Amino acid sequence: MGKNMVKLISFLMWLTGVIVALTIGFAMIGGTLSLPVWLGGAIVATLAGWIVIIATVVGVVLEVIELIK
């Protein structure tokens, strides 16, 4: 497999991870995904959703900065 093909596959896998992370984060904030009460319920799920979204956005920004260098 060529070097360009490996880079393309790596990028697609990274992009898929970003999309999945954002989907899960927004689902937790919106209440589609929830936690049982004994794990903290809706409050913890919402907090975890925001953490996932913020961490994902920070990761994307850092990756873009790395590409610019």
Backbone torsions as a table, in degrees:
resi	resn	phi	psi	omega
1	MET	NA	135.0	-177.5
2	GLY	-73.2	161.1	-178.2
3	LYS	-62.4	-38.6	179.1
4	ASN	-65.7	-36.5	179.1
5	MET	-66.9	-39.2	178.2
6	VAL	-64.6	-41.8	177.7
7	LYS	-63.6	-41.1	179.4
8	LEU	-63.8	-46.1	179.4
9	ILE	-63.7	-41.4	178.2
10	SER	-62.0	-43.4	178.4
11	PHE	-63.1	-44.0	179.9
12	LEU	-63.6	-37.9	177.3
13	MET	-66.9	-41.6	177.4
14	TRP	-62.5	-46.4	-179.9
15	LEU	-62.0	-41.1	177.1
16	THR	-61.1	-42.4	177.6
17	GLY	-62.1	-40.7	178.0
18	VAL	-63.7	-45.7	-179.3
19	ILE	-63.1	-43.9	179.7
20	VAL	-65.0	-44.0	179.9
21	ALA	-61.4	-44.8	178.7
22	LEU	-64.9	-38.9	178.2
23	THR	-61.5	-46.6	180.0
24	ILE	-66.1	-43.6	179.2
25	GLY	-59.1	-48.7	-179.8
26	PHE	-67.5	-33.1	177.0
27	ALA	-67.0	-36.6	178.1
28	MET	-69.9	-38.8	178.3
29	ILE	-67.7	-41.5	-177.6
30	GLY	-77.3	-11.0	178.5
31	GLY	94.2	-1.8	177.4
32	THR	-66.1	-41.9	172.5
33	LEU	-104.1	133.4	-178.2
34	SER	-136.9	170.5	177.0
35	LEU	-113.7	150.7	175.6
36	PRO	-65.0	158.5	-177.1
37	VAL	-57.7	-37.3	-176.7
38	TRP	-70.1	-10.8	174.2
39	LEU	-104.0	6.7	177.6
40	GLY	113.8	-12.0	176.1
41	GLY	63.5	-146.1	-172.6
42	ALA	-65.9	-34.7	-177.7
43	ILE	-64.5	-47.4	180.0
44	VAL	-67.6	-38.5	178.8
45	ALA	-62.7	-42.6	178.4
46	THR	-63.9	-45.5	177.9
47	LEU	-60.7	-45.3	178.6
48	ALA	-63.1	-38.0	177.5
49	GLY	-61.0	-44.4	178.5
50	TRP	-65.8	-38.5	177.9
51	ILE	-62.2	-43.6	179.1
52	VAL	-61.9	-45.7	-178.6
53	ILE	-64.5	-47.4	-179.4
54	ILE	-62.9	-44.1	179.4
55	ALA	-63.6	-38.1	179.3
56	THR	-67.1	-44.7	179.6
57	VAL	-64.0	-42.5	177.0
58	VAL	-60.7	-42.6	178.2
59	GLY	-61.6	-40.9	178.5
60	VAL	-65.7	-44.3	179.4
61	VAL	-61.3	-44.8	178.8
62	LEU	-62.9	-37.8	178.2
63	GLU	-66.0	-41.4	178.2
64	VAL	-64.3	-43.1	176.9
65	ILE	-60.1	-40.7	179.3
66	GLU	-64.1	-37.5	179.1
67	LEU	-69.0	-32.8	-178.4
68	ILE	-70.0	-34.3	-178.0
69	LYS	-60.9	NA	NA
